[in-house]
């Protein structure tokens, strides 16, 4: 009866779940690009930042994670109950070494939601602090489209 022999070779590649997940993500991205080529590039390109929406008695508070994004690169629009946040996070050009792995998102971003109730257009405020964009939208009656300045 033959017994299995353990190889003494150390050059055998080990399975890395992180590499496998990255490969799967790339395949899914190619599938999306091939199957839905007619989808506008704004929705395909870039990324969707992480966000939390909280409802208070007075209104809604949206917090969006945008580390490394400057105020001038953020666009916020409110059209009735539809809130759209878009912009761009530039890629770090100051790297000197070899980039072995990249998991942070860069480039264009787009976040969109429809608030559950009518809101006041005039009381909307947006602040950017420590990489978190905080948009406060008071509850109220239906309004018109408005551009919001980040403070």
PLY file of the C-alpha trace (Angstrom):
ply
format ascii 1.0
element vertex 151
property float x
property float y
property float z
element edge 150
property int vertex1
property int vertex2
end_header
0.00 0.00 0.00
1.38 3.37 -1.02
1.31 6.24 1.44
1.03 9.87 0.39
4.32 11.71 0.42
4.54 15.34 1.40
6.44 17.40 -1.15
9.49 19.29 0.04
8.99 21.95 -2.66
8.37 25.39 -1.16
7.54 27.10 -4.47
4.02 25.65 -4.62
1.53 28.50 -4.61
-0.81 28.60 -1.64
-4.47 29.42 -2.00
-5.19 33.01 -0.99
-8.88 33.82 -0.40
-8.25 37.55 -0.92
-6.81 36.92 -4.39
-9.71 34.60 -5.20
-12.24 37.24 -4.15
-10.46 39.90 -6.24
-10.49 37.59 -9.28
-14.21 36.92 -8.79
-14.92 40.67 -8.48
-13.08 41.34 -11.74
-15.03 38.61 -13.53
-18.34 40.02 -12.26
-17.32 43.49 -13.42
-16.52 42.19 -16.93
-19.85 40.35 -17.01
-21.68 43.55 -16.05
-19.85 45.54 -18.74
-20.61 42.91 -21.40
-24.27 42.36 -20.54
-25.37 45.93 -19.84
-23.27 48.02 -22.21
-26.27 50.30 -22.87
-26.44 51.41 -19.20
-25.19 55.02 -18.93
-21.51 55.18 -18.09
-22.26 57.37 -15.05
-23.92 54.37 -13.41
-21.27 51.84 -14.50
-18.11 53.84 -13.89
-16.89 54.79 -10.45
-18.23 53.61 -7.14
-21.03 54.06 -4.63
-19.82 55.32 -1.25
-21.03 53.81 2.02
-23.83 55.78 3.70
-26.30 55.79 6.59
-29.71 57.48 6.57
-31.27 58.39 9.91
-34.79 59.74 10.42
-35.33 62.17 13.28
-38.46 63.98 14.45
-37.41 67.07 12.45
-36.04 65.48 9.29
-33.38 63.18 7.83
-29.65 62.96 8.39
-27.53 61.30 5.70
-23.89 60.50 6.45
-21.72 59.46 3.49
-18.15 58.20 3.83
-15.92 60.21 1.48
-12.35 60.08 2.84
-9.88 62.01 0.74
-12.56 63.98 -1.13
-12.40 67.78 -1.03
-15.50 69.98 -0.73
-15.00 71.38 -4.21
-15.25 67.85 -5.67
-18.70 67.14 -4.19
-21.98 67.96 -5.93
-25.26 67.69 -4.01
-28.69 68.17 -5.61
-32.15 67.95 -4.09
-35.10 67.63 -6.48
-38.30 67.16 -4.50
-37.56 64.09 -2.37
-34.71 62.85 -4.62
-31.24 63.52 -3.16
-28.20 62.96 -5.41
-24.60 63.15 -4.25
-21.87 62.84 -6.87
-18.28 63.85 -7.40
-14.80 62.49 -7.75
-12.07 61.12 -5.51
-8.71 61.60 -7.26
-6.22 58.75 -7.32
-3.12 59.29 -5.20
-0.42 60.45 -7.62
2.29 60.71 -4.95
3.07 57.00 -4.76
6.69 56.09 -5.26
6.65 52.33 -4.73
4.91 49.47 -6.49
1.22 49.15 -5.77
0.87 45.47 -4.86
-2.83 45.52 -4.01
-5.51 48.20 -4.33
-8.82 47.84 -2.54
-9.73 51.49 -2.00
-12.10 53.09 -4.50
-11.15 56.16 -6.49
-12.58 58.06 -9.43
-16.17 59.16 -9.90
-18.79 58.34 -7.29
-22.58 58.54 -7.27
-25.08 58.10 -4.43
-28.80 58.59 -4.92
-31.87 58.07 -2.75
-35.51 59.08 -2.52
-36.49 60.32 0.93
-39.70 58.83 2.40
-41.52 62.15 3.04
-41.65 65.63 1.58
-38.82 67.89 2.70
-38.12 71.63 3.09
-35.77 72.80 0.36
-34.54 75.87 2.24
-33.34 74.20 5.43
-30.93 71.69 3.84
-27.37 71.82 5.19
-24.25 69.87 4.23
-20.94 69.67 6.10
-17.76 67.70 5.46
-15.76 66.74 8.53
-13.06 64.05 8.86
-14.05 62.44 5.55
-17.75 62.14 6.42
-20.30 64.19 4.49
-23.32 64.98 6.67
-26.45 66.20 4.88
-29.36 67.34 7.07
-32.74 67.61 5.33
-35.72 68.96 7.35
-39.18 67.48 6.85
-41.76 69.68 5.19
-43.83 70.23 2.07
-42.87 69.52 -1.54
-40.40 71.93 -3.12
-38.34 72.75 -6.17
-34.89 71.62 -7.31
-32.01 73.15 -5.37
-28.19 73.03 -5.35
-26.67 72.65 -1.85
-23.30 74.14 -0.90
-20.96 72.05 1.27
-19.70 74.05 4.26
0 1
1 2
2 3
3 4
4 5
5 6
6 7
7 8
8 9
9 10
10 11
11 12
12 13
13 14
14 15
15 16
16 17
17 18
18 19
19 20
20 21
21 22
22 23
23 24
24 25
25 26
26 27
27 28
28 29
29 30
30 31
31 32
32 33
33 34
34 35
35 36
36 37
37 38
38 39
39 40
40 41
41 42
42 43
43 44
44 45
45 46
46 47
47 48
48 49
49 50
50 51
51 52
52 53
53 54
54 55
55 56
56 57
57 58
58 59
59 60
60 61
61 62
62 63
63 64
64 65
65 66
66 67
67 68
68 69
69 70
70 71
71 72
72 73
73 74
74 75
75 76
76 77
77 78
78 79
79 80
80 81
81 82
82 83
83 84
84 85
85 86
86 87
87 88
88 89
89 90
90 91
91 92
92 93
93 94
94 95
95 96
96 97
97 98
98 99
99 100
100 101
101 102
102 103
103 104
104 105
105 106
106 107
107 108
108 109
109 110
110 111
111 112
112 113
113 114
114 115
115 116
116 117
117 118
118 119
119 120
120 121
121 122
122 123
123 124
124 125
125 126
126 127
127 128
128 129
129 130
130 131
131 132
132 133
133 134
134 135
135 136
136 137
137 138
138 139
139 140
140 141
141 142
142 143
143 144
144 145
145 146
146 147
147 148
148 149
149 150
